[in-house]
């Protein structure tokens, strides 16, 4: 598929359209200016402005509707939403958008979501940052089966939230899927796993512990009176609120849950050509924000536990350990400066392991921004390798990285670790292993023993070049 400089073609990628033609999705290409306010899928659905949101050209996205975060939003009257009323087709929905977030405030992207206490009409909605129940600065997919707040709570807790956070100022593909049983939030086409989250206690929450991504919700979608479909804000009891400060370039809604490979294809098609397909930027969001998790000690720097941002440290089998796993010592955290890995006498492997839908043939290169550290290597969990274990993966590492930004290609220069997950040891330098054509299930940094303290500002995965 050819991607323009503005990011993608003017139509939905084939992978996200049902082969039988029965997919009544609705899509807007807001890069087109005023004409983009009418859906390009033939339903005649026009987004009407309130507060005069403006279309502006954009050097990265090509153009977008900008929202001031105070008064501006777009809407379609609830009596005319047609296929946007996903509940009339069943209990499934997907919402995706290409957005730029300009502040750290809560911002509603799009959906049918009315939080008026006197007339609640929640059904589904895509948000950026819902801190109350574990979504601060994250992609949140919200659904409701009755339009109301959760029983015994002042608000609804029924939303998934990504682990990674959305930094202001960058164009990102965000969205969620709901299949009638679980909600799954996506950032850059990836659904970060968050298997354990504990909400706040009374009166705001009940102190329950559950999975946040995916979030289990089996009651389906609200079939009561429909709300307006809105973009950029929602109706609250006091009027319009949760205004988005930022811009929306592309938007689409499906009355079904997209499959993981469809989401990857959509992210590839919509990501602007000058932007990475996947950005692991180490953004930690607002330090100590509402309902935020406890920070960890890292000298005088603000820091977050790895798990809070979708990272984890993999146990490594030390030499002469006779197969026994050595206990990990604390030392890898995410700070405002990036991923910090402390000096240690043993090898360390710090990863993001939520990349299973991503395939190597869709990846052109990975760039790594190293601010400090010696002997660091990019690590990739590649499926289908000869050294794969029961989990079907083999850890490969690149040649040593240099200070600054290093570009690592997918062909050649990859070396297996001595053993695959869950135990890995030193690099096996005598055999090189190809990466092209193999699935990529994880991505991270390998820090060898004695490497000294390291600081990695970010990693970025780049898709095919325009026209490829």
N, C-alpha and C positions, 0 to 999 in steps of 0.2 A: 504494500500500500504506500502511495506517495504522500508525504507530509509536506505541507506548505510551510513557509517561514512563520506563519501565524499559528501553526500547530494543527495539523490534520486536514482532511478533506471536508467538504461542506455537508457530508452525509454521514450517518452512523456507520461504523465499520460492519462488514458483513457478519462477523462473528457474533455481533450483538443484535442481529435481526433473525427471527425465526425463519427457518427454511420453508415452512408451510404458509408464510405470509400472514399468519394470524396474530402477529405481535402488534397490538394497538398502542405502541409507545408514542410519546410526544416529545419532540426535540426542538429546541430553539438554538440558532446560531447568532448570538448577540454581537459577534464580531462584525456583522454586516451593516451595523448602524440601525436607523429606524425601521428598515424593512425586516430586520431580524426579530422584531417584537411579535411578528406573526410566526407560528410554528411552521417549520419546513416539512412536516410530516402530513400535511393535507387536512388537518382537522379544523382549520380556520380559527385557531385559538390565539387571540391577540392579548398581549400583556399591556395593561393600561397603567400609566404612571401616576403616582401621587407624590407631591413634593418635588416634582420635576427632576427625577434622576437623569443624568446626562450620558450620552454616548461620547466616548473619546477614543481617538486612535491610540494604539499602544505598540511600541516597538517590538515587544516580545510576543504578545498574544495576537496582535493584529488590530485589535479594537475591542471595546467592552462597554457595558453599562456600569457607570460608577454610582455608588451610594455613599451619602455623606455620614451615615451612622447616627443621624438625628431624626430626620423627618421623611426620608425618601424610601419608597418601595414601589413594587409593581404588583398587579393583582388581576385575577379573573373572577368575576362574580360566581358565587357558589351555585347559582342556577344554570350556569353555562359551562361548567368545568368538563362535561363529557367524560372522555376516557381518563382524565386526571383523577376521577373518583375511583381509586383502585379497589375499594371495598365492593363495588357493584360487580366486579369481575371475580372476586374471591378474597383470599386472605394473604396476598403476596404483593410486594412492591419493591422497586429499586429506584433510587434517585442518585444521579451523578452530575457533577458540575466542574467546570474549570474556573477556579476562583483565585483572586488575590486578596488576602487579608491585610488590612492596613493598620489595625490596632489589636490589642489583646482583649478587647471587650467581647461579650457574647454576641454572636451574629447569626441570624437566621438566614439560611441560603434559600431554601424553597420547600414548599409542601402545602398540605391542607391541615393547618394546625391553629386552632383558636382556643386560647387559654382564658377566656372570659368566664369568671366564676359563676356569673348569672346565666350564661349560655355556653357551656363548654362543648366544643366540637373538635376535639383533637382526633386526627386519624393517622397522619404520618408527616414527618418533617426532618430535614437535614439541617443540622446546626454546626457551627464552629464554636466550641467552648461552652460546655454546660458543667460548671464546677460542682454543683450541689451533690450529685451522686457519681462523681468520678470521671468527669469529662473536661477538666480544665485545659484549655488551649488545644483540645483534641477534636477529632472528627466524631460527631455524635449522630447516630441514626435513631430517631424516636418513633415509636408507634403507640397506638392506643386502641383498645377494643370497645370502650364505652365513652370516650371523650373526656373523661374525668381524671382528677388526680388519683394517685395510688391510694388504696384504702388506708385510712389512718394517717396519711401524710399530707403536707400542704401542697406538694407538687407531685408530678409523675416521675417515677424512677425508671420507667421502662425504656431505656435506651442503651445501645451499645456505644463504646467509645474506644478509639484506637489507642495504642500505647504511645506511639510517636506523636509529637505535637507539631502544630502548624505555625511556623514562624511568620511574622508579618513581612510583607514586601515581596513575596515570591509567588509565582503562578503555580498552583498545584491542582491535580485532579483528585477530588474528594467525593465520597459517596457512601451509600450503604445498600444492603440487600436485606429483604425479609421474606422468608418462605412459609410463614404461618407458624413456625416453631422457634426460630431464632433470628436475631438481628445481628448483622455483621458489618462493622465499619471498615472502610478502605481509605488509605492514603497512598497515592502513587500506584494504585493497582494492587496494593498489599494489604492484607488483613492481619495486623499485628495481634498475636494471641495475648489475651489478658485473662488467664484462667482463675485468678484469685483476686478479688477486690472486697474490701470491707467498708461499708458506707458509714456515715456519721450516725451517732446515736440520737435519741429523742431531744427535742421535738421534731427536728427536720427529717431524721431517718430512724431506722430501727436497729442499726448496728449489725445488719446481716452481712454475711460473707457469701459471695457468689462470683460467677464468671462475668466479666464485663465485656469481653470480646472473644467469642460471641456472647450475646445476652439472650437467655431463654425467655420466650414469651409465646405461649401456646394458645392464647385466647383469640387470636385473629385481629382483624381490622374493624373499626367502628362503622356500623351500618346505619347509624342514626342520621339526623339532619346534617347536610354537608356544609362545610365552611367555604369561604373564598379560597382559591389557590393564590398564595402570595410568594413573592420573591423579595428578599431583603428585609423583612420584618414580619411579625405575627401580631394578631389582635389579642391584647391582654384585657383585664378588667378595666384598666384605666385608659385604654386606647391602644394604639399601635406601639409596640416595643420590641426589644431584642433586635434593634436595627443593626444591619451589617454595615460596617465601615470598610469599604473595599470595592471590589469590582467582580462582575460575573461575565465571562466571555462565552461559555457554552453551558447548556442545561438540558437534561433529558430525564423522563420519567417512564417507567415500565410497570404494567400491572402483573409483574412476575419477578421472581428472584433471579438475577443474572448468575450464571455459573462463573467459577473462578477464572477459567480461561477467557470468558467473554469480558470480564473486568480488566484483565491484563491487556487484551486487544484494544479495548476502549481507551485505557490509559495511554497506550502506545500511539493511538490515532489522535488523541486530544492534546497530548503534551507538546508544547511549542518546541520547534526544532532546536532552539538555542538553550533549552532547559534539559537537565538530566531526566531520564525516565523514573528513576528512584533516587531520592535524596535522603541520605542519612546524615543530617546536619547537626546532630547533638543538641538541638534546641530544647531547653528545659522549661520554657514558659515562665510564668510569673513566680518568682521565688516566694514560697510561703503563702501562696494565694489561697482563696477560699476553698475549703475542703481538700487542700493539698496534702500530700503525704509528707511525713517527716523528712527533713533533709539529713544528710549524713555528714560527718566531720571530714573536712578536707583542708586542714590548715585554716586560712582565713577566707577561702573561696567558698561560694555557694555551690552545693553539690547535690546530686540526686542519686539514689540507688539505681544500679543498672536496670533492674526489672521494671522500674517505673517508666522507663522510656523505651521498652521493648528489647533491651540488650540482656545478655546473660554471660556468665563465665563458665566455660566447659571444664570439667575435671580432666586432669592430664596425668597419665601414668609416668611416674618418674623412673629413671634408669635404676636397675637393680631392685625394683619394688616388688618383683615376682607376681605381677598382675594385680597387686592391691592398689586401690585408689588412694592417693595422698590427699589429706585434708587441705582445702583451699584456704589461703590466708587473705584477709580483706586487702584491697588495694586498688581495684578497678572501679572507678566511679565516673559519672558524667558531671563536669563542672561547666561554668559559664564559658570557659575557654575551650572545651571539647572533651573528648574521652581521655581520661587520665589513667595510666597503668603504672603502678609503682614498680620500683626495682625489686627483683626477687631472684633467689637462687634456683628457681625452677621455671620451666616454660609456662607461658600463660596464653590462653586462647579465649578472646572475648568476641562474641558474635551476636548477630541478629539472625534468628532461625525461622522467620515467617515468610520465606521467599519461595515456598513450594510451587506456586503457580507459574513462577517466572522461568522461562526456558532460555538456555544459553544462546540459541540461534537468534534470539531477539536482542541480544546484548552485543554492542560493539566494543565497549571498553569500560573499565572501572577506574575512576580517578580517586586518589587518596591524598589528603592534605595533612602532611606530618609537620607539626611545629617543633617537636623535640623527640629524640629517641634514636637508638642505634640498632641496626639489624632487624627492624620490624619487617614483616611480610604481610601482604594481603592474603587472607584465607578464604577459601570457597568450599562449601560442602556440595560436591557434585554427585548426582545420582547416576546409577548405571555403571559405576566404575568397577574394575576387577577386584579392588580391595574393599568393596562395600560390605557392610555388616548386615544384620537383620533389618536395620532401618533403611537399607538401600542407599547408603551414602558413603563417600570417601572424601576425607579432607585433603585438599590440595593447597599448596602455598606458592606464592610468586617468588621471584627473585627479591633480594632485599630492597626495601624502599629507601629513597633519599629524602632529606629534609626539603620541604616545599611540596608542590603538587606533582605527583607521579601518576602517569597514565599507564595502566596495565591492560594489554590486549588479551583476547580470549584464545589466541593461537600461540602455542609454544610457551616455554618458560615456566611451566607449572610442575611442581614436585610434590609427590605424596608425603604425608607424614608417616611415621613408622607403623602406626596403627590407626584404624578408623574409630569413630565414636563407639562407646563413650570414652575411650581412652586414646590419647594421642601423645606422641613423644617428639623427639627431634626430627628435623627434616631429613628425608632420604635423598641425598643429592645425586645419586648415581643414575636415577631413572626419571626422565621427564614424561609428563602425562598430558595429553591434549584435553582441552576443556570444551571446544566447539562441539555443539550437538548434544551435550549432556545437560540434564536438568540441574538448575541451581536451587538448592534448598536452604542454604545459609551463606552468610557473608560476614567477615569480621577481620580482626587483627590478631596475628600470631606474634607474640613477644618472646624471644628466646631467653633462656636463663642468662643472667648477667648483663642484660641489655641496658640496664639503667632506667630511670624514670622516663616515661613516654607521654606525649600529648598529641592526640590526633584530632584535628579540627573537624573533619568530616569525610564521608565517602559519598561518591555519586556514581550511579549506574547509567550508562549512556546507551540509548537504543540505536536503531539503524540510522544512517545518515539520510538527509532529505533526498528523495528520488530513488532510494534503494528498494 
